């Protein structure tokens, strides 16, 4: 995790979040790959979730309706380092 690097946010994701304020709640699920220690990966996933929550609040969504679930590396394929495990998923309840 390099906090100095810009985070890439797919424009199609931003477009799909335009009507976010009509959602009842949002849950951010953050994960990390198995590279590094369990503690490091948990903290990394927490940073991802916090950044995502911050970005959603900048878009005008009420932070009080956002929950976060930190999985760290617990859902990753432990046998290999996989970039797809380094992600945040956003679940929206309408």
Secondary structure, 3 states (H helix, E strand, C coil): CCCCCCCCCCHHHHHHCCCHHHCCEEEEEEECCCCCCHHHHHHHHHHHHHHHHHHHHHCCCCHHHEEEEEEECCCCCCCCCCHHHCCEEEEEEC
